[in-house]
Amino acid sequence: MYPYRYCSTNFLQFLVNYFRRLVTLSRVNYADVESRLFTH
């Protein structure tokens, strides 16, 4: 029971980090596109 819980928590943490990274990447890309639109 304990190892399963440990694996599940690790997996959840991995998912959270992955989604957070995706959100930050999309934010950076969106800001880049926005700045390009405003400069042009």
C-alpha positions as CSV (number, residue, x, y, z in Angstrom):
1,M,0.0,0.0,0.0
2,Y,2.8,2.5,0.9
3,P,4.8,2.1,-2.3
4,Y,1.6,2.5,-4.4
5,R,0.8,5.8,-2.6
6,Y,4.4,6.9,-3.0
7,C,4.3,6.2,-6.8
8,S,0.9,8.0,-7.2
9,T,2.1,11.1,-5.3
10,N,5.3,11.1,-7.5
11,F,3.1,10.8,-10.6
12,L,0.8,13.6,-9.4
13,Q,3.8,15.8,-8.7
14,F,5.2,15.1,-12.2
15,L,1.9,15.9,-13.8
16,V,1.7,19.2,-11.9
17,N,5.2,20.2,-12.9
18,Y,4.5,19.2,-16.5
19,F,1.3,21.3,-16.7
20,R,3.0,24.2,-15.0
21,R,5.8,24.1,-17.5
22,L,3.3,24.0,-20.4
23,V,1.5,27.0,-18.9
24,T,4.7,29.0,-18.5
25,L,5.8,28.1,-22.1
26,S,2.4,29.1,-23.6
27,R,2.5,32.4,-21.6
28,V,6.0,33.2,-22.9
29,N,4.9,32.4,-26.5
30,Y,1.8,34.5,-26.1
31,A,3.7,37.4,-24.7
32,D,6.2,37.1,-27.5
33,V,3.4,37.1,-30.1
34,E,1.7,40.0,-28.4
35,S,4.9,42.1,-28.3
36,R,5.5,41.4,-32.0
37,L,2.0,42.4,-32.9
38,F,2.3,45.7,-30.9
39,T,5.7,46.5,-32.4
40,H,4.5,45.9,-35.9
